[in-house]
């Protein structure tokens, strides 16, 4: 029982550490793009939906800090909606070749080292999916392990 509790604590700490990176990245992207859209620059439905799903994903991570299962399920739900929207909405298809985190990562990399991301390199796509999925799975694992150890 003690081992399960220790493993649950490790999962929780690693998930929280990852969200410390993710939340400011998501917030930076949403503010950057939101200010561009507010200035009158045209957007498309996929961009707005991507921003909404990133906000829901971020909210799920924040909730998971306090209540692991509901927060992780909310974040997982945002990812599932992203996939469903990418498969079904024609205005969303340009964003679907990536994960919701690809654009924020590309923006940060482009600011640090100006370069073109057309098309987005596959390593950024794969990395972004992993970066989003790992904390969700770790929060769920922590919740399950704590539930079993009590």
ChimeraX attribute file (.defattr): number of C-alpha atoms within 10 A of each C-alpha:
attribute: neighborCount
match mode: 1-to-1
recipient: residues
	/A:1	11
	/A:2	8
	/A:3	10
	/A:4	17
	/A:5	18
	/A:6	15
	/A:7	16
	/A:8	22
	/A:9	19
	/A:10	14
	/A:11	22
	/A:12	22
	/A:13	17
	/A:14	15
	/A:15	22
	/A:16	20
	/A:17	12
	/A:18	17
	/A:19	23
	/A:20	13
	/A:21	11
	/A:22	21
	/A:23	18
	/A:24	12
	/A:25	18
	/A:26	22
	/A:27	15
	/A:28	15
	/A:29	21
	/A:30	19
	/A:31	13
	/A:32	14
	/A:33	18
	/A:34	16
	/A:35	12
	/A:36	13
	/A:37	15
	/A:38	10
	/A:39	9
	/A:40	8
	/A:41	10
	/A:42	8
	/A:43	12
	/A:44	11
	/A:45	14
	/A:46	20
	/A:47	19
	/A:48	16
	/A:49	18
	/A:50	23
	/A:51	21
	/A:52	16
	/A:53	20
	/A:54	24
	/A:55	18
	/A:56	19
	/A:57	27
	/A:58	23
	/A:59	17
	/A:60	24
	/A:61	31
	/A:62	19
	/A:63	18
	/A:64	26
	/A:65	17
	/A:66	10
	/A:67	14
	/A:68	23
	/A:69	20
	/A:70	17
	/A:71	24
	/A:72	28
	/A:73	20
	/A:74	21
	/A:75	28
	/A:76	20
	/A:77	16
	/A:78	23
	/A:79	21
	/A:80	13
	/A:81	14
	/A:82	22
	/A:83	18
	/A:84	13
	/A:85	19
	/A:86	21
	/A:87	12
	/A:88	10
	/A:89	13
	/A:90	11
	/A:91	15
	/A:92	22
	/A:93	16
	/A:94	13
	/A:95	19
	/A:96	18
	/A:97	15
	/A:98	20
	/A:99	23
	/A:100	27
	/A:101	23
	/A:102	20
	/A:103	21
	/A:104	22
	/A:105	19
	/A:106	19
	/A:107	18
	/A:108	14
	/A:109	13
	/A:110	13
	/A:111	10
	/A:112	9
	/A:113	9
	/A:114	10
	/A:115	10
	/A:116	10
	/A:117	13
	/A:118	6
	/A:119	7
	/A:120	14
	/A:121	13
	/A:122	12
	/A:123	8
	/A:124	18
	/A:125	20
	/A:126	13
	/A:127	15
	/A:128	19
	/A:129	16
	/A:130	13
	/A:131	17
	/A:132	21
	/A:133	15
	/A:134	16
	/A:135	25
	/A:136	27
	/A:137	16
	/A:138	22
	/A:139	29
	/A:140	23
	/A:141	20
	/A:142	25
	/A:143	23
	/A:144	15
	/A:145	20
	/A:146	17
	/A:147	12
	/A:148	11
	/A:149	14
	/A:150	8
